[in-house]
Amino acid sequence: MAHHQTLGIPNIHFMLTEIGQIAIAVVDVPRAKAFYVDILGLNHLFDAGPNLSFISSGSVRLMLTLPQGAGAEAKNSVLYFRTSFLTEDFRALAAKGATVEREPQLAARLPDHELWIGFIRDPEGNLIGLMEERR
């Protein structure tokens, strides 16, 4: 049975378990779309006009958009993509033109695995992490 948490509102329960979509504010939607599809190899879903493009990463949808209201491009939260081949994938992305921010390195030693992370940037300057949990 799932655990529900009440947030101080009687008879209303929230159970958020999965991210469905993440908006990424960019300056140039077609350029960002080309990066996420052609370099990262994610699946293009559809466009909604010239300033919205939707990409899938597994069950999470990425929405590439011009800044809406408050906020600015390239000042987003970091996207972390899981991989089982961090070193190889990192080198391949760099060879395809991704801007290298930080080479893969050990980030944490946990009881049953090591966490390795490397960082690249998309053409808009958004930081993207690649992470591998090595047993």
C-alpha positions, 0 to 999 in steps of 0.5 A, a space after each residue: 500500500 502506498 504511503 500518502 502524506 498530508 500537507 496540512 490540508 484535510 482530506 487532500 493527499 499528495 503522492 508525487 512519484 515520477 517526473 513527467 516533464 522538465 522545461 529547459 529555457 533556451 535562446 534558440 529552440 531549433 539549435 537546442 533541439 538539434 543538440 538533444 536529438 542529434 548529439 545526445 540521441 534522445 527521441 524528438 516527440 513533436 514541436 508546437 510552433 517555432 518556440 516549443 519542442 518536446 523530446 523524450 528521455 525514457 518516461 520523462 519529457 523535456 520541453 525546450 522553450 524560450 524563457 517564460 515569465 521569470 527566469 532566464 535561459 541557461 540557468 536551469 537545474 542540472 539534468 543527470 542522465 544515467 549510463 552504464 558506460 560513462 567513460 565511453 559515452 562521455 568521449 562519444 558526446 565530446 567527439 560529437 561536439 558537446 562542450 566538456 565541462 568536467 571529465 568523469 570522476 568519482 563523486 561518492 563511495 557508497 556501501 555497495 557502489 561508487 558514483 561517477 559523474 562527468 559534466 557537459 553543456 548544451 549549446 545554451 550553456 545548460 549543465 548536463 551530468 552523466 552518471 554511472 553507479 559502478 558496483 
